[in-house]
Amino acid sequence: MSLIKRIPIDKVELGMYVSDQTPGMAENGLRTQGYIRRFETVDKLRATGLKELYIDVHRGIDSAFTLPTATHAIGEPRVKLGKERERAEKVYDEAKGLVTELMNNVKLGKAIDIGPVESLADDINNSVLNNPNALLCLASIREKDQYLLEHSINVGILMGILSQYLGYEQELVHQMVTGALLHDIGKIRVPYNILNKPGKLSPEEWTEMKRHVVYGQEVLLQSEGINEVALSICGMHHERLDGSGYPMGLKDYEINNYGRLAAIVDVYDAITASRVYHKGKPPAEAMGFLQEICGFHLDTDLVRHFIRCMSVYPVGTLVELDNGKLGVVISIKSENPDSPIVRCFYNARHRHHEKPADIDLSSKLIETKIIATENPEDYDFNINDFL
């Protein structure tokens, strides 16, 4: 049995097993496969100029810096949206109850019972495998006074979708979703007046806010069954490639892939949410922002994967069609990123609402196309009403 992943050449370690799928090995006069047992071998590999190796993580050791060799596009869902939506609503409601209970327990100084969190991670992953659009619709529905609760759940959902798209094995996807659900648990220890302050934080308040990462790690370390993946996600989701993040100020080569992925989904969900001091960006605009901070804050390749995974028009995007109709994206397909399923409800030419109707723009029978994205606030729409 084998599972091939790729790893940057400067992250290669003793005990890894080089796969014969690595491009350029034979051309450089090297054995095409085998264990790395000596530091001299590592030096020789780095001297070839190869940027990465393909390693078999079932025959040798794995690393937090590996990525699968191929992505898994979100194809035709296994379950229709309407049917999976019913299941997803139950999962989301249960998630709200569980996360609320976790937060209350942390307030009381109790450790986390990891069992129910792992069960929730399984439920999220199963729903994503059935039809990721069901949970994406729910994640797009916001309530300003429940930001921390919804953010924790949404980051878990986004991590599940992205990690499955990247091709990670299911056990690792499970660990990453578990960590994502708990990534902000330390905010419970930050004073309420700082956490929900409508204005700019003072330097002292900002220092306290940043401590939520350390608080979170303390909580996780006190809890039995917490794995290294979850600790990485909690500890690194605010680190940035240029060293400007917190709490450690880690730089590019020090931030593993779990931390890099967590940073992307955390930023995306945070900037699309409206809070007392911040108006959420529309999904398409948020994608543009992610691209702007690539390279110095976020990992460029992983952001590109996230955008492909979430589509040109993410679920929840208000779009205008060439027939003058406005609608919200309710379902995406990786193989047709510019042709989602849109729930139309407004005629922009005649300026009146219409009975909602779903249009699959990828259908060969439909010639209608998206011509623009719109901001719901310009029309005084509540997108939640149509999701």
HUPE-V842395 format. One record per residue. N is the residue number from 1. RES is the residue in one small letter. SS is DSSP state (hx for helix, st for strand, lp for the rest). Layout:
# HUPE-V842395
n: (N N)
res: (RES RES)
ss: (SS SS)
This chain:
# HUPE-V842395
n: (1 2 3 4 5 6 7 8 9 10 11 12 13 14 15 16 17 18 19 20 21 22 23 24 25 26 27 28 29 30 31 32 33 34 35 36 37 38 39 40 41 42 43 44 45 46 47 48 49 50 51 52 53 54 55 56 57 58 59 60 61 62 63 64 65 66 67 68 69 70 71 72 73 74 75 76 77 78 79 80 81 82 83 84 85 86 87 88 89 90 91 92 93 94 95 96 97 98 99 100 101 102 103 104 105 106 107 108 109 110 111 112 113 114 115 116 117 118 119 120 121 122 123 124 125 126 127 128 129 130 131 132 133 134 135 136 137 138 139 140 141 142 143 144 145 146 147 148 149 150 151 152 153 154 155 156 157 158 159 160 161 162 163 164 165 166 167 168 169 170 171 172 173 174 175 176 177 178 179 180 181 182 183 184 185 186 187 188 189 190 191 192 193 194 195 196 197 198 199 200 201 202 203 204 205 206 207 208 209 210 211 212 213 214 215 216 217 218 219 220 221 222 223 224 225 226 227 228 229 230 231 232 233 234 235 236 237 238 239 240 241 242 243 244 245 246 247 248 249 250 251 252 253 254 255 256 257 258 259 260 261 262 263 264 265 266 267 268 269 270 271 272 273 274 275 276 277 278 279 280 281 282 283 284 285 286 287 288 289 290 291 292 293 294 295 296 297 298 299 300 301 302 303 304 305 306 307 308 309 310 311 312 313 314 315 316 317 318 319 320 321 322 323 324 325 326 327 328 329 330 331 332 333 334 335 336 337 338 339 340 341 342 343 344 345 346 347 348 349 350 351 352 353 354 355 356 357 358 359 360 361 362 363 364 365 366 367 368 369 370 371 372 373 374 375 376 377 378 379 380 381 382 383 384 385 386 387)
res: (m s l i k r i p i d k v e l g m y v s d q t p g m a e n g l r t q g y i r r f e t v d k l r a t g l k e l y i d v h r g i d s a f t l p t a t h a i g e p r v k l g k e r e r a e k v y d e a k g l v t e l m n n v k l g k a i d i g p v e s l a d d i n n s v l n n p n a l l c l a s i r e k d q y l l e h s i n v g i l m g i l s q y l g y e q e l v h q m v t g a l l h d i g k i r v p y n i l n k p g k l s p e e w t e m k r h v v y g q e v l l q s e g i n e v a l s i c g m h h e r l d g s g y p m g l k d y e i n n y g r l a a i v d v y d a i t a s r v y h k g k p p a e a m g f l q e i c g f h l d t d l v r h f i r c m s v y p v g t l v e l d n g k l g v v i s i k s e n p d s p i v r c f y n a r h r h h e k p a d i d l s s k l i e t k i i a t e n p e d y d f n i n d f l)
ss: (lp lp lp st st st st st hx hx hx lp lp lp lp lp st st lp lp lp lp lp lp lp hx hx hx lp lp lp lp lp st st lp lp lp hx hx hx hx hx hx hx hx hx lp lp lp lp st st st st st lp lp lp lp lp lp lp lp lp st st st lp lp lp lp lp lp lp lp lp lp lp lp hx hx hx hx hx hx hx hx hx hx hx hx hx hx hx hx hx hx hx hx hx hx hx hx hx hx hx lp lp lp lp lp lp hx hx hx hx hx hx hx hx hx hx hx hx hx hx hx hx hx hx hx hx hx hx hx hx hx hx lp lp lp lp hx hx hx hx hx hx hx hx hx hx hx hx hx hx hx hx hx hx hx hx hx hx hx lp lp lp hx hx hx hx hx hx hx hx hx hx hx hx lp lp lp hx hx hx hx hx lp lp hx hx hx hx lp lp lp lp lp lp lp hx hx hx hx hx hx hx hx lp hx hx hx hx hx hx hx hx hx hx lp lp lp lp lp lp hx hx hx hx hx hx hx hx hx lp lp lp lp lp lp lp lp lp lp lp lp lp lp lp hx hx hx lp lp hx hx hx hx hx hx hx hx hx hx hx hx hx hx hx hx lp lp st lp lp st lp lp lp lp hx hx hx hx hx hx hx hx hx hx lp st lp lp lp st lp hx hx hx hx hx hx hx hx hx hx hx lp lp lp lp lp lp lp st st st st lp lp lp st st st st st st st lp lp hx hx hx lp lp lp lp st st st st st st st lp lp lp lp st st st st st st st st st lp lp lp lp lp lp lp lp lp st st st st st lp hx hx hx hx lp lp lp hx hx hx hx lp)
